[in-house]
Structure formats: C-alpha cells, structure tokens
C-alpha cells in the first residue's frame, strides 16, 4: 500500500512554493511562527480560525475548502481534491541533485504566489496529468509555468524539464523536440515516439511544454505519451487549450490592478503590478523611487496596460526617457511606445505588438477578419452586435462559434451578464485589432455598421425607458455605454454621420439624466448641435434641442434651458407650417417652457404654457404627454399653496404613468405626493410615499431622485421632532446631489434652507455638524438602508 503524505508536510511544501518563511507565512495567517512550525512537524493541528485563514492564503478553491479544513484539523484522513490516498509521498531530496534544464530566473518573480499555489495544487491531484496555462499574449504564462515547474522539480524523482516550442512550426516534430530535451538518443529502426515512450515508461517527472499554440495538432501525440508513461505529468503554456480528455485548464489572470482612488505611495507600493513596474524601472534607472508625485501616474499606467506583465515591463523600460506622467500621455498609442525589450528575449517579447502579432498570425483568414472587426467595440459586446457589424448573411451564419474560438485562443474573454452571452477584449488587444482594421481598408464600413446598430439600440431604448421594462433597459444602456460613446465620437469625425450623432444624443438624454451623466450629456449635445448646418430646422435637430434644454434644466441653467426649448418650439412650429412634424412636438416644447417658468417662479406664464400643452395632448390622446403636463400644473399649484389642486393633478398623473408602466415617473409622482402629505402634516402618508419612491429610484439607478426622497424623509424627521436623524439624512442627500451635479429647484430652495436652519437650531451647531458629517460619509446604499430602517416617523 502506498504511503500518504501528512498535512504538515504538504503545508510546508506549499509554503516553500510561495517563497515564504515560516515567519512571513504566520504573519499572513495571523498566528505565531511557533504554531506554524509545530503544525508542519505534525505535533499540532490548526484551529478552525487558523485553518480558514490558511485556506485563504493558500488560495484554496471555495468548493474545496470544506474538505481542506477537515483534513487540516484531522477530521478526515486525507484531502481528496488535492492529495488522495493513491498518491505517494514526494521523496526526500536525493543526495545527487536531479538534472534539469529549467532556466534560472534573472529577475524577481512578482505577484503570482497565489497562482503558483493553485497550479501546484492542481498537479498534486489524483488523475490530473495535464494542466494547461492559457491566456492572451504578454500575460506571463511562460514565467508562471517556470515558477511552478521549479517549485515541483525536487518533488519528482526525475525532475522537471523545460521544452520550448516557440520556434517550432511542424507538429510532427514535437515528440522529437521532447526527446532531444531529455537527451534520448535515436536508435536505428525505432521511431522517435517509441523511443520517447520507452524512456518515460518508468519515469516520474514533469514536462513543461511552452508555447504549444502553434503546434496544437500534436495533441494526440501528447495523449499517447501520457498513456505510455503513468508517472509523467505535463504542464503546458498555450494561447489555447490542448483539448485532450482529462486536461485541466488554468486561465492566467492579469496582475491585480491598483486602486486609482488611492494616492498613498506606501499603499500603492504593495500592489503587484506597481511592484513590477518599479523593479523594471530601477533596472534602467537605479535612482527611480515611487513617491507621492509619481505613484498615481504609475498606478494609472498599470491599469491602462490591463495588468499585463509584458506591457508593464516594456513601459517601465522607457522610464529612462519619460517620467510616468509623460509616459501616461503617450499611452494613447501604446503599441508604438512599448518597444525595445531586452535583446536576449525573442522578437515577439521585445515589443507588445510583436507578442500580439504572434497570436494574430496563427489565426486563419476568417478569424483574422473577425478579430479585426472587433476592434471597433469598446468595453464588451453581444453576439447580436457582432452579427450586425459583420453583416450577418448566409455566408456568415456561425458568429457565435467563431467568437467562442477566439475566446478559446485567449483573444477574447467571456463577460456574460444575465442570460445574454457577452465578450470583451483587453484594451491592448483591442488597440491592435483596431490598428489592423484601419490598415485593412475595412474600417469605414465596419464603423458605420457599429454606429447604425447602436443608433437603433438607442432609439428603441428611448421608447422602452418610459415603459415597464425601463429598469432592464437602463442597465442595458449602462452596459453598452462605452460603445454608445464610441459611436457618438465617430459621428463627429469627417467620415462620420452627423445625423447619427444628433439622433443618438437626443435618444439617450433620458438615460443620461437617469444615471446622472449630466455634464457628459451636455457636452455631447453641444458638440452635435454646434456642427449642424444652419439651413433651417429639421425634426432631428429640434429633437436634439429639446434634449439639450432638458439637460440644462436639470443642471439648473434655466436661461440656457429656456433658449434651447424656445428654439425647439420655433422650429417645430415652422416645420408644422411646412407640413412636417405634428402638434405633439409643439405641445411637448410648450410644457417644457412651462417647467422653466415654474423654476423661475413665473407661475402665471408656467400655468398658461402647461394648460395649452395639456389641451393639445388631451385632444391627441397622448396619455404620457398628458401626465407630464399634469405634473407641471401640480407643481405650480403646490408652489402657490393650493395643495388640493396639486394633489389632484399629481394623482391623475400618477395613474397615467402607472398605466404606461413608467416606474421612474411613478416614483417622481410619489415623491411629489409625499411633499404634499408633508405640507398637510400627514407624516405617515408622507413617509410611505417618500420610501416607495426612493426604493424605485434606487432600483433604476437615479441617484438624484433618491437624494430628493432622502430630503423629503429628512423633512418628515424634522417635523416629527427627530432633528439628529433629519440632519444625517440632509447630509446624505446633499452629498449625493453634489456628486451628481443635480440642482435644487429655485422654487424649493427657500423652504429647504429654512427647514435645515430649524434643524440646526434644535440640535445646536456642534451636534448638527456631527450628524450632517455622518450623513455626508454614507454611501448611497448606506443612506437608503438607514432611511428605510428609520422610516416610521409620526407624532
């Protein structure tokens, strides 16, 4: 019967693989060095808490932790997922060192301790004979493979051996290359495969096959070798899996990215990507140090380079020429900047572009064409979007399968959200794909199709955002926001279509308002409107003017809003006179001008404009438009102290919005009715309205709307004699409003200021400031949770 290893011996092996002393390992686990020493000697078992921390430090997979902890604490004989009973104890290091050809590292190995431990654990398992490290160019597959092999070299009786395949193109030569690496002499009349199998049959060793991607047709030969040699394990580095039965794939992740919110050089210096940059920078500039000035720029460089080790190394090598701040400016064209790696590395490792070119050249023509076209997407894409951009025809029915193949080759990543399959591409790969697309002469057609697809999506969303599916559509547009921006940017180029830009910006303004992208919305609308030829109004232009007016209104620029709305109204009336457009557009512009007048406290003009708008919309039977005009009339009545009339208008508007399924507008009406209930001292009803509206607005992601409900609940708290809670909620609402840039309407400002002043007087200045600051520090989620917990205020 074969001997089984002990937990202590296994732990020692794993710790050493991570290059940690007992003292450093104990620090990470949170126990004493003496405890680790006793556990490794087998005279002590870890506690539940220590075992849990060990599982975290050793990166034990979640599904394996229960078994791991049971084994560690002696509750079961063996940890089956890692060291089952069929595995023998690794032999003690022999007196004569095992011969190996593993190249010695010339630079420190940074930030991969957890990955080394995970791959080691995979290779320890029973039945695991083949592990493949996959990932895109520059991710560090070879370096990780060498580190794993070095850590396991002495655990195999016949060592670990490195078989580089990067210069090989003929799959039939793989067996011969392995044989040459192992110094197997050829015998007349015996095939190299037979000689290799005979040599390996009684050996216990690890083979590291590096850069297998260009000889994948040799996979059956690897399967035959494993079948002939039960003591051999194979670790492969490849852009694509080997696709053999029993293969275990380990996708190599990028280095962890630094937190760009942090500017503390001490904190940033702990990040593996930053550590790698600093180490390589010091190799060319010995006096380079991370400090308060350059640390944020170094961190952003690492993020912009996707945490790719090769890209970071190449960038750091340029630090002799460029300070981090200047280097960051030049990363707009990272492929040209990241050149000039060490001459003793292969050509593809001397430039980032060379590394990607290596993978691109291994694609067939169809795959290359698809990969190029994907460069137009930013931030991810759906299968449907790719089919639209590629021009789905009977000749191209297999886009999903083609995308899967590119993902299989580590050029795409799955980034599915919900039921819709999605893919994304590292930015460095996307830049390369876009460069090849421009060189191919296909860019104009592909970018036009990309813009047309996202224009159609935007205009469909404009309708859906007023219906019951608005929450899903807000999330969909948020997910596609990078692509929407790219399409808008293209529309403003000489090759673009200004009509596309105007239509997209107009269609997206409700989404931008909902998610509080007010400054961005204002910028896009200003850019598309400024480039429109002044040859008379068009339906598209008047729609964009209306959107620009709405965004200006929500930003509190009432003069600019009035100007945009007036241009929109004049244009729509002119178009109507020419037999174009309809009265619905005129009514909408009238109602919007009425909203501006209300904010400027010109209630007489506001009433007349909203009344005229409502009459037109009632005649047209436009329920959603009617609800908006009723909202305006309700606001005017409320501002003039006519609460009954305001409540009637808001209630009718609420019913119409509910019929339409417009949850966002329903929530806004609930907020308005909450204000009326508060004014009428019905604190229970006010609380219910504000709370229900807040929950809906949070679901939709309308932060400014949530802030309005928090303000309402703060006023309820003040009226209920709870000034400390009121101050905290006022502070939270103020912080959200400042972050979103939302303006408090002029008509509400005096009442708001008076209420806040009353709360300050009740609490006293010092207590008020303390409560206000607590609210200011709350996240939106924390503020909503606090409000819901305390939302039962009444006398």
Secondary structure as GFF3:
##gff-version 3
##sequence-region A 1 795
A	DSSP	alpha_helix	7	17	.	.	.	ID=ss1
A	DSSP	alpha_helix	22	29	.	.	.	ID=ss2
A	DSSP	alpha_helix	33	41	.	.	.	ID=ss3
A	DSSP	alpha_helix	48	57	.	.	.	ID=ss4
A	DSSP	three_ten_helix	62	64	.	.	.	ID=ss5
A	DSSP	alpha_helix	65	72	.	.	.	ID=ss6
A	DSSP	alpha_helix	80	83	.	.	.	ID=ss7
A	DSSP	alpha_helix	113	124	.	.	.	ID=ss8
A	DSSP	beta_strand	130	134	.	.	.	ID=ss9
A	DSSP	alpha_helix	141	152	.	.	.	ID=ss10
A	DSSP	three_ten_helix	153	155	.	.	.	ID=ss11
A	DSSP	beta_strand	160	164	.	.	.	ID=ss12
A	DSSP	three_ten_helix	171	173	.	.	.	ID=ss13
A	DSSP	alpha_helix	174	181	.	.	.	ID=ss14
A	DSSP	alpha_helix	192	200	.	.	.	ID=ss15
A	DSSP	beta_strand	205	210	.	.	.	ID=ss16
A	DSSP	three_ten_helix	213	218	.	.	.	ID=ss17
A	DSSP	alpha_helix	219	228	.	.	.	ID=ss18
A	DSSP	beta_strand	232	238	.	.	.	ID=ss19
A	DSSP	beta_strand	247	251	.	.	.	ID=ss20
A	DSSP	alpha_helix	265	268	.	.	.	ID=ss21
A	DSSP	alpha_helix	272	284	.	.	.	ID=ss22
A	DSSP	alpha_helix	295	304	.	.	.	ID=ss23
A	DSSP	alpha_helix	309	316	.	.	.	ID=ss24
A	DSSP	alpha_helix	324	330	.	.	.	ID=ss25
A	DSSP	three_ten_helix	331	333	.	.	.	ID=ss26
A	DSSP	alpha_helix	334	337	.	.	.	ID=ss27
A	DSSP	alpha_helix	347	350	.	.	.	ID=ss28
A	DSSP	alpha_helix	352	361	.	.	.	ID=ss29
A	DSSP	alpha_helix	365	373	.	.	.	ID=ss30
A	DSSP	three_ten_helix	374	376	.	.	.	ID=ss31
A	DSSP	beta_strand	381	382	.	.	.	ID=ss32
A	DSSP	alpha_helix	383	390	.	.	.	ID=ss33
A	DSSP	alpha_helix	399	408	.	.	.	ID=ss34
A	DSSP	beta_strand	413	414	.	.	.	ID=ss35
A	DSSP	beta_strand	422	424	.	.	.	ID=ss36
A	DSSP	alpha_helix	427	440	.	.	.	ID=ss37
A	DSSP	alpha_helix	443	464	.	.	.	ID=ss38
A	DSSP	alpha_helix	470	479	.	.	.	ID=ss39
A	DSSP	alpha_helix	481	491	.	.	.	ID=ss40
A	DSSP	alpha_helix	498	514	.	.	.	ID=ss41
A	DSSP	alpha_helix	518	530	.	.	.	ID=ss42
A	DSSP	alpha_helix	539	554	.	.	.	ID=ss43
A	DSSP	alpha_helix	558	577	.	.	.	ID=ss44
A	DSSP	alpha_helix	583	599	.	.	.	ID=ss45
A	DSSP	alpha_helix	603	620	.	.	.	ID=ss46
A	DSSP	alpha_helix	623	639	.	.	.	ID=ss47
A	DSSP	alpha_helix	643	660	.	.	.	ID=ss48
A	DSSP	alpha_helix	663	679	.	.	.	ID=ss49
A	DSSP	alpha_helix	683	700	.	.	.	ID=ss50
A	DSSP	alpha_helix	703	719	.	.	.	ID=ss51
A	DSSP	alpha_helix	723	740	.	.	.	ID=ss52
A	DSSP	alpha_helix	746	763	.	.	.	ID=ss53
A	DSSP	alpha_helix	765	777	.	.	.	ID=ss54
A	DSSP	alpha_helix	780	789	.	.	.	ID=ss55
###
